[in-house]
Amino acid sequence: LLDKELVQLVAGVEVVEEKTSPVRYLAKFVVRFNPSAVRVYLRNAGIRFAETKSKAMIVLPLLRVQATLQLWDSGNLWLKAWRKLPNSDGLINLIVPKGETQDIADISPEQAVIGNDERIKSISQRYGAARALLTVATIKDLQGKQIIELATSWLSPRGSDRTSIKSLNNTKGQSLQRALSTAANHLRDEIEEDWKKDNLLRFEDSRELIAQTGLRGLSDLVLVKNKLETNSFVQKVEIVRVSLNSALIRVQYIGHPDQLSLSLSQRDIVLTRGSVYWKLKIFSQND
């Protein structure tokens, strides 16, 4: 970018955590960008992008070796591989449990592998996660070759969203720990890339819907309107009609309705089709 272009994208700068000594000066330089200006720049440059952040997910890495199934065991190399991954500043927030006493009490490997809703919900809520990522690594030795089979499921309070299965050959003679670390890194990258693809902003695809939402008061209407207006897929929000206990809202947006629904669900709003109008409902993890 040219300097004059870059300056137009910057909303502000800040110097924080300053430290001085007789021989040097240290500080962090924070640059904040203007979201609207960045969107316009990327759109004009023909660059597709996504900005919908996923709710936090807790990762439950199970290791199956021969007849044993490990989760919190000290020998679970699959759990160690996930713990050693560097922090990511992407759109997906994955939380790897510490394996402490409360974790062990919350869920066992047998409960995790069958997707026990109650136990998964318990450990997820304690870590502030909305759903869980169950990933099972099965180690097999076939004709002198070590095979790693990965079965990964996205679990939510409403059941399993989807499951992916893949096999990897550890043919480079590297240690099992190193092979699993590489697999964990690639799997996280795939999860983040799939999320981006699902949430790409498609400015050329403009649509409109009319949705009805229930109200307990004016504060509910203000909350729904604010969450809609701050959603990256939404271009315009218009209140069509308001009564004491409901409102009719016209929403102009870009992309597919499923994209809008997924994006809104990350802000605790459920969007579903109704017989006449679409339905909007604010929900919490306890719903």
Disulfide bonds with the S-S distance in Angstrom:
none
